[in-house]
Amino acid sequence: MKMVKSVNTYCPKCKIHTEHTVTLYKKGRDSRLAEGARRYARKKAGYGSQPKPIQKKFAKTTKKQLLKYKCKKCGYIIQRKGLRLKKLEFM
């Protein structure tokens, strides 16, 4: 699906409708020092198998794309769930 790079929408910080740039949210690298990651590594270590079953069958083929709207006036970023898409293209 093709989407515009900028859109006019409400900014809660400015409290008016302003021009926003639209980008796709990308997940950052996982921290290996996070408590959950350390706990999971401890469970996997040693003799034994995977502690939890790995899900192989999924009902959905796509995920809802998370969009980031950045206000051009103040720089405030709003995150909004988008549509279910296989590919998103900004024009």
C-alpha distances in whole Angstrom, upper triangle without the diagonal:
4,7,10,13,15,16,19,20,23,25,28,30,30,30,28,25,24,21,19,17,14,14,13,16,18,21,24,27,29,32,35,38,36,38,36,35,39,40,37,39,42,42,40,43,47,47,45,42,38,39,36,35,31,29,28,26,23,22,18,16,13,14,13,11,14,14,17,18,21,23,24,27,29,26,26,23,21,19,17,15,11,10,10,7,8,6,5,6,8,10
4,7,10,12,13,17,18,22,23,26,28,28,28,26,23,22,19,17,15,12,12,12,16,18,21,24,27,30,33,36,38,37,39,37,37,40,41,39,41,44,44,43,45,49,50,48,44,41,42,39,37,34,32,31,29,26,25,22,20,17,17,15,13,15,13,16,16,19,21,21,25,26,24,24,21,20,19,17,16,13,12,13,10,12,9,6,5,6,7
4,7,9,10,13,15,18,20,23,24,24,25,23,19,18,15,13,11,9,10,11,14,17,20,23,26,29,32,35,37,36,38,36,36,40,41,39,40,44,43,43,45,49,50,48,45,41,42,39,38,35,32,32,31,27,26,23,21,18,17,15,12,13,11,13,13,15,17,18,21,23,21,21,18,17,16,14,14,11,11,13,12,13,11,7,6,5,6
4,6,7,11,13,16,18,21,23,22,23,20,17,15,12,11,9,8,10,12,15,18,22,24,28,30,33,36,38,37,39,38,38,41,42,41,42,46,46,45,47,51,53,51,47,44,44,42,41,38,35,35,34,31,30,26,25,21,20,18,15,15,12,13,12,13,15,15,18,20,18,19,17,16,16,15,16,13,14,17,15,17,14,10,9,6,5
4,7,11,13,16,17,20,21,20,22,20,16,14,10,8,6,5,7,10,14,16,20,22,25,28,31,34,36,35,37,36,36,39,41,39,41,44,44,44,46,50,51,50,47,43,44,41,41,37,36,35,35,31,31,27,26,22,21,18,15,14,11,11,10,11,12,12,16,17,15,16,14,15,15,15,16,14,16,18,17,18,15,11,9,6,6
4,7,9,13,13,17,18,17,18,16,13,10,7,5,4,6,9,12,15,18,22,23,27,30,32,36,37,36,38,37,37,41,42,41,42,46,46,45,48,52,53,52,49,45,45,43,42,39,38,38,37,34,33,29,28,24,23,20,17,16,12,11,9,9,10,9,13,15,13,14,13,13,14,14,16,15,17,20,19,21,18,14,13,9,9
4,6,10,11,15,17,15,16,13,10,8,6,5,6,7,11,14,16,20,23,25,29,31,33,37,38,36,39,38,38,42,43,42,43,47,47,46,49,53,54,53,50,46,46,43,43,40,38,38,37,33,32,29,28,24,23,19,17,15,12,11,8,10,10,10,13,15,14,14,13,13,14,13,15,14,16,19,19,22,19,16,15,12,12
4,7,9,13,15,13,13,10,6,5,4,6,9,10,14,17,19,22,25,27,31,33,35,39,40,38,40,39,40,43,44,44,46,48,48,49,51,55,57,55,52,48,48,45,45,42,40,41,40,36,35,31,31,27,25,22,19,18,14,13,10,11,9,10,12,14,14,14,14,13,15,14,17,16,18,22,22,25,23,19,18,15,15
4,7,10,12,11,10,8,5,6,6,7,10,11,14,16,18,22,24,26,30,32,34,37,38,36,38,37,38,41,42,41,44,46,46,47,49,53,55,53,50,46,46,43,43,40,38,39,38,34,33,30,30,26,24,20,18,16,13,12,9,10,9,11,12,13,13,12,12,10,12,12,15,14,17,21,22,25,23,20,20,17,18
4,6,9,8,7,6,4,6,9,9,12,13,16,18,19,23,25,27,31,32,34,37,38,35,37,36,38,41,42,41,43,46,46,47,49,53,55,53,50,47,46,43,43,41,39,40,39,36,34,31,32,28,25,22,20,17,15,13,10,11,9,12,12,12,13,11,11,10,12,12,15,16,19,23,24,27,26,23,23,20,21
4,5,5,6,6,6,6,9,8,12,13,16,18,18,22,23,25,29,30,31,35,35,33,35,35,36,39,40,40,42,44,45,45,48,51,54,52,49,46,45,42,43,41,39,40,40,36,35,32,33,29,26,22,20,17,15,12,9,9,7,10,9,9,10,8,9,8,12,13,16,17,21,24,25,28,27,23,24,21,22
4,6,5,7,9,10,13,12,15,16,18,20,20,23,24,25,29,30,31,35,35,32,34,33,35,38,38,39,41,43,44,44,47,51,53,51,49,45,44,42,42,40,39,41,40,36,36,33,34,30,27,23,22,18,16,14,12,11,10,13,12,10,11,8,10,9,12,13,17,19,22,26,27,30,29,26,27,24,26
4,5,8,10,10,13,13,15,17,19,21,20,23,25,25,29,30,31,34,34,32,34,34,35,38,39,39,41,43,44,45,47,51,53,52,50,46,45,43,44,42,41,43,42,39,38,35,36,32,29,26,24,20,18,15,13,11,9,12,10,8,9,7,10,10,14,16,19,21,25,28,29,32,31,28,28,25,27
4,5,8,8,11,12,15,17,20,22,22,26,27,28,32,33,34,38,37,35,37,37,39,41,42,43,45,47,48,48,51,54,57,55,53,49,48,46,47,45,44,45,45,41,40,37,38,34,31,28,25,22,20,17,14,12,9,11,8,7,10,9,12,12,16,18,21,23,26,30,31,33,32,28,28,25,26
4,7,9,13,13,17,19,21,24,24,27,28,30,33,34,35,39,39,37,38,38,40,42,43,43,46,48,48,49,52,55,58,56,54,50,49,46,47,45,44,45,44,41,40,37,37,34,31,27,26,23,20,18,15,14,11,13,11,11,13,11,13,13,16,17,21,22,26,29,30,34,32,29,29,26,27
4,6,10,12,15,17,21,23,24,27,29,31,34,36,37,41,41,39,41,40,42,44,45,45,48,50,50,51,53,57,59,58,55,51,50,48,48,46,44,46,45,41,40,37,37,34,31,27,25,23,20,18,14,14,11,12,11,11,14,12,14,14,17,18,21,22,25,29,30,33,31,28,28,25,25
4,7,9,13,15,18,21,22,25,28,30,33,35,37,40,41,39,41,40,41,44,45,45,47,50,50,50,53,57,58,57,54,50,49,47,47,45,43,44,43,39,38,35,35,31,29,25,23,21,18,16,12,12,9,11,10,12,13,13,14,13,16,16,19,19,22,26,27,30,28,24,24,21,22
4,6,10,13,16,19,20,24,26,28,32,34,35,39,40,38,40,39,40,43,44,44,46,49,49,49,52,56,58,56,53,50,49,47,47,44,43,44,43,39,38,35,35,31,28,25,22,20,17,14,11,10,7,7,7,10,11,11,12,12,15,16,19,19,22,26,26,29,27,23,22,19,19
4,7,10,13,17,18,22,25,26,30,32,34,38,39,37,39,39,39,42,44,43,45,48,48,48,51,54,57,55,52,48,48,46,46,43,41,42,41,38,37,33,33,29,27,23,21,19,15,13,9,8,6,6,8,10,11,11,12,12,15,16,19,18,21,24,24,27,24,20,19,16,16
4,6,10,13,15,18,21,22,26,28,30,34,35,33,36,35,36,39,40,40,41,44,45,44,47,51,53,51,48,45,44,42,42,39,38,38,38,34,34,30,30,26,23,20,17,15,11,9,6,5,4,6,8,10,9,9,9,9,12,13,16,15,18,21,21,24,21,18,17,14,14
4,7,10,12,15,19,20,24,26,29,32,33,32,35,34,34,37,39,38,39,42,43,43,45,49,51,49,46,43,43,41,40,38,36,37,36,33,33,29,28,24,22,19,16,14,10,8,6,5,7,7,11,12,10,11,9,10,12,13,15,15,17,20,19,21,19,15,14,11,12
4,7,10,13,16,18,22,24,27,30,32,30,33,32,32,35,37,35,37,40,40,40,42,46,48,46,43,40,40,37,37,34,33,33,32,29,29,25,24,20,18,15,12,10,7,6,5,7,9,10,14,15,12,12,10,10,10,10,12,11,14,17,16,18,15,12,11,8,11
4,6,9,13,15,18,21,24,27,29,27,30,29,29,32,34,32,34,37,37,37,39,43,45,43,40,37,37,35,34,31,30,30,30,27,27,23,22,18,16,14,10,9,6,5,7,8,12,13,16,16,13,13,10,11,10,11,12,11,14,16,15,16,13,10,10,8,11
4,6,10,13,16,18,21,25,27,25,28,26,26,29,31,29,31,34,34,33,36,40,41,40,37,33,33,31,31,28,26,26,26,23,24,20,19,15,13,11,7,6,5,6,9,11,15,16,20,19,16,15,12,12,10,10,10,10,12,13,12,13,11,8,10,9,13
4,7,9,13,15,18,21,23,21,24,23,22,26,27,26,27,31,31,30,33,37,38,37,34,30,30,28,28,25,24,25,25,22,23,20,19,15,12,11,8,6,6,6,10,12,15,17,20,19,16,15,11,11,8,10,10,11,13,14,14,15,13,11,13,13,17
4,6,10,12,15,18,21,19,22,21,20,23,25,23,25,28,28,28,30,34,35,34,31,28,28,26,26,23,23,23,24,22,23,20,19,15,13,13,10,8,9,10,13,15,18,20,23,22,18,17,14,14,12,13,13,14,16,16,15,15,14,13,14,15,18
4,7,9,12,15,17,16,18,17,16,20,21,20,21,24,25,24,26,30,32,31,28,25,25,23,24,21,21,22,23,21,22,20,19,16,13,14,12,10,12,12,16,17,21,23,25,24,20,19,15,16,13,15,14,16,18,17,17,17,16,16,18,19,22
4,6,9,12,14,13,17,16,15,18,20,19,20,23,24,23,25,29,31,30,28,25,25,24,25,22,23,24,25,24,26,23,22,20,17,17,15,14,15,14,18,18,22,23,26,24,20,19,16,17,15,17,18,19,21,21,21,20,20,19,21,21,24
4,6,9,12,12,15,14,12,15,18,17,17,20,21,20,22,26,28,28,26,23,23,22,23,21,22,23,25,24,26,24,23,21,19,20,18,17,18,18,21,22,25,27,29,27,24,23,20,21,19,21,21,22,24,23,23,22,22,22,23,24,27
4,6,9,8,11,10,9,12,14,13,13,17,18,17,19,23,25,25,23,20,20,19,21,19,20,22,24,23,26,24,24,22,20,21,19,18,20,20,23,24,27,29,32,29,26,25,22,22,20,22,22,24,25,24,24,24,24,24,26,27,30
4,5,6,9,10,8,10,13,13,12,15,17,17,18,22,25,25,23,21,20,21,23,21,23,25,27,26,29,28,27,25,23,24,23,21,23,22,26,26,29,31,33,30,27,26,23,24,22,24,24,27,29,28,28,27,27,28,29,30,33
4,6,8,9,6,7,10,10,9,12,14,14,15,19,22,22,21,18,18,19,21,20,22,24,27,27,30,29,29,27,25,26,26,24,26,26,29,29,33,35,36,34,30,29,27,28,26,28,27,30,31,30,30,29,30,30,32,33,36
4,6,8,7,6,10,11,10,12,15,16,16,19,23,23,22,20,20,21,23,22,25,27,30,29,32,31,31,30,28,29,28,26,28,27,30,30,33,35,37,34,31,29,27,28,26,29,29,31,33,32,33,32,33,33,35,35,39
4,6,5,6,9,10,11,12,14,16,17,20,23,23,22,20,18,19,22,21,23,26,28,27,30,29,29,28,25,26,25,24,26,25,28,29,32,34,35,32,29,28,25,26,24,26,26,29,31,30,31,31,31,31,33,34,38
4,5,5,6,9,10,11,12,14,15,19,22,21,21,18,17,17,20,20,23,26,28,27,30,30,30,29,27,28,27,26,28,28,31,31,34,37,38,35,32,30,28,28,26,28,28,31,32,32,33,33,34,34,36,37,40
4,5,5,6,9,10,11,12,14,18,20,19,18,15,14,14,17,17,19,22,24,24,26,26,27,26,24,25,25,24,26,27,30,31,34,37,38,35,32,30,28,27,25,26,26,28,30,29,30,30,31,32,34,35,39
4,5,5,6,9,10,11,12,16,19,18,17,14,13,14,17,16,19,21,24,24,27,26,27,26,24,25,25,24,27,27,30,31,34,37,39,36,33,31,28,28,26,27,27,29,30,29,30,29,30,31,33,34,38
4,5,5,6,9,10,11,14,17,17,17,15,14,15,19,18,21,24,27,27,30,30,30,30,27,29,29,28,30,30,34,34,37,40,41,38,35,34,31,31,29,31,30,33,34,33,33,33,34,35,37,38,42
4,5,5,6,9,10,13,16,15,15,13,11,13,16,17,20,23,26,26,29,29,30,29,27,29,29,28,31,31,35,36,39,41,43,40,37,35,33,32,30,31,30,33,34,33,34,33,35,36,38,40,43
4,5,5,6,9,12,14,13,12,10,8,10,13,13,16,19,22,23,26,26,27,27,25,27,27,27,30,31,34,35,39,41,43,40,37,35,32,32,29,30,29,31,32,30,31,31,32,33,36,38,41
4,5,5,6,10,13,13,12,10,10,12,15,15,19,21,24,25,28,29,29,29,27,29,30,29,32,32,36,37,40,42,44,42,38,37,34,34,31,33,32,34,35,33,33,32,33,35,37,39,42
4,6,5,8,11,12,12,11,10,13,16,17,21,23,27,27,31,31,32,32,30,32,33,32,35,35,39,40,43,45,47,44,41,39,37,37,34,35,34,37,38,36,36,36,37,38,41,42,46
4,6,8,10,9,9,8,7,10,13,14,18,21,24,25,28,29,30,30,29,31,32,32,35,36,39,40,44,46,48,45,42,40,37,37,34,35,34,36,36,34,35,34,36,38,41,42,46
4,7,8,8,7,6,7,10,12,13,17,19,22,24,27,28,29,29,28,31,31,31,35,35,39,40,44,46,48,46,43,41,38,37,34,35,34,36,36,34,34,33,35,36,39,41,45
4,7,8,9,9,10,13,16,17,20,22,26,27,31,32,32,32,31,34,35,34,37,38,42,43,46,48,50,48,44,43,40,40,37,38,37,39,39,37,37,36,38,39,42,44,47
4,6,9,11,11,15,17,19,22,24,28,30,33,34,35,35,35,37,38,38,41,42,45,46,50,52,54,52,48,47,44,44,41,42,40,42,43,40,41,39,41,43,45,47,51
4,7,10,11,15,16,18,22,24,27,29,33,34,35,36,35,38,39,39,43,44,47,49,52,54,57,54,51,49,46,46,43,43,42,43,43,41,41,40,42,44,46,49,52
4,7,8,11,13,15,19,20,24,26,29,31,32,33,33,36,37,37,41,42,46,47,51,53,55,53,50,48,45,44,41,41,39,41,41,38,39,37,39,42,45,47,50
4,6,9,10,11,15,17,20,22,26,28,28,29,29,32,34,34,38,39,43,45,48,51,53,51,47,46,42,41,38,38,36,38,37,35,35,34,36,38,41,44,47
4,6,7,8,12,14,17,19,23,24,25,26,26,29,30,30,34,36,39,41,45,47,49,47,44,42,39,38,34,35,32,34,34,31,32,30,33,35,38,40,44
4,7,9,13,15,18,20,23,25,26,27,26,29,30,30,34,35,39,41,44,47,49,47,43,41,38,37,34,34,32,34,34,31,32,31,34,36,39,41,45
4,6,9,12,15,16,19,21,22,23,23,25,27,28,31,33,37,39,42,45,47,45,42,39,36,35,31,31,29,31,31,28,29,29,31,33,36,39,42
4,6,9,12,14,17,19,20,21,21,24,26,27,31,33,37,39,42,45,48,46,42,40,37,35,32,31,28,30,29,26,28,27,29,32,35,38,41
4,6,9,11,15,16,17,18,18,22,23,25,28,30,34,36,40,43,45,43,40,38,34,33,29,29,26,27,27,24,24,23,26,28,32,34,38
4,6,7,11,13,14,15,16,19,21,23,26,29,33,35,39,41,44,42,39,37,33,32,28,27,24,25,24,21,22,21,24,26,30,32,36
4,6,10,12,12,15,16,19,21,24,27,30,33,36,40,42,45,44,40,39,35,33,29,28,25,25,24,20,21,19,22,25,29,32,35
4,7,9,10,13,15,18,21,23,27,30,33,36,39,42,45,44,41,38,35,33,29,27,24,24,22,18,19,18,22,24,28,31,34
4,6,7,10,11,14,17,20,23,26,29,33,36,39,41,40,37,35,31,29,25,24,20,20,18,15,16,15,19,21,25,28,31
4,7,9,11,14,17,19,23,26,29,33,36,38,41,40,37,35,31,29,25,23,19,19,17,13,15,15,19,21,25,28,31
4,6,7,10,13,16,19,23,26,29,32,35,38,37,34,32,28,26,22,20,16,15,13,10,11,11,15,17,21,24,27
4,7,10,13,16,19,22,25,29,32,34,37,37,34,32,28,26,22,20,17,15,13,9,9,8,12,15,19,22,25
4,7,9,12,15,19,22,25,28,30,33,33,30,28,25,22,19,17,13,12,10,6,6,6,10,12,16,19,22
4,6,9,12,16,19,22,25,28,31,30,27,25,21,19,15,13,10,9,8,6,7,8,11,12,16,18,21
4,6,9,13,16,19,22,25,28,27,24,22,19,16,12,10,6,6,5,4,7,9,11,11,15,16,20
4,6,10,13,16,19,22,25,24,21,20,16,14,10,9,6,5,6,6,7,9,9,8,12,13,17
4,7,10,13,16,19,22,21,18,16,12,10,7,6,5,6,8,10,11,13,12,11,13,14,17
4,6,10,13,16,18,18,15,14,10,8,6,5,6,6,10,12,12,14,13,10,12,11,15
4,6,10,12,15,14,11,10,6,6,5,7,9,10,13,16,16,18,16,13,14,13,16
4,7,9,12,12,9,8,5,5,6,8,11,11,15,18,18,20,18,15,15,13,15
4,6,9,8,6,6,4,7,9,11,14,15,19,21,21,23,21,18,18,15,17
4,5,6,5,5,6,8,11,13,17,18,21,24,24,26,24,21,20,17,18
4,6,6,8,10,12,15,17,20,20,24,26,26,28,25,22,21,17,18
4,6,8,11,13,17,19,22,23,26,29,29,31,29,25,24,21,21
4,6,9,12,15,18,22,23,26,29,30,32,30,26,26,22,23
4,6,10,13,16,19,20,24,27,27,29,26,23,23,20,21
4,7,10,13,17,18,22,25,25,28,26,23,23,20,22
4,7,10,13,15,19,21,22,24,22,19,20,18,20
4,7,10,12,16,19,20,22,21,18,19,18,20
4,7,9,13,16,17,19,18,16,18,17,20
4,6,10,13,14,17,17,15,17,16,19
4,7,9,11,14,15,13,16,16,19
4,7,9,12,12,10,13,13,16
4,6,10,11,10,13,14,17
4,7,9,10,13,16,19
4,5,7,10,13,16
4,7,10,14,17
4,7,10,13
4,7,10
4,7
4
